[in-house]
Amino acid sequence: MTRTITELLHLLIGVVGTLAIGAICARAVPQAVNEIWQVTGGVTIIVIFMGIRPLRLAWRGDRAAADPRD
């Protein structure tokens, strides 16, 4: 379960970091707020999709480690 929680935390940190950078950029350039949030939304989706495979691998690893049949 530790690997899965670690991957979830990495995914959460990536999403929060992306949103924080988007907020800073939107505040810095008020004329482009809509475009900045559109790009931030797209990048957030990409970050989530990039985190799915490592999360699945960690989950499988945790299940295999907890399996008493081995």
Secondary structure, DSSP 8 states (H G I E B T S, - for coil): -HHHHHHHHHHHHHHHHHHHHHHHHHHH-GGGHHHHHHHHHHHHHHHHHHHHHHHHHHHHHHHHHH-TT-
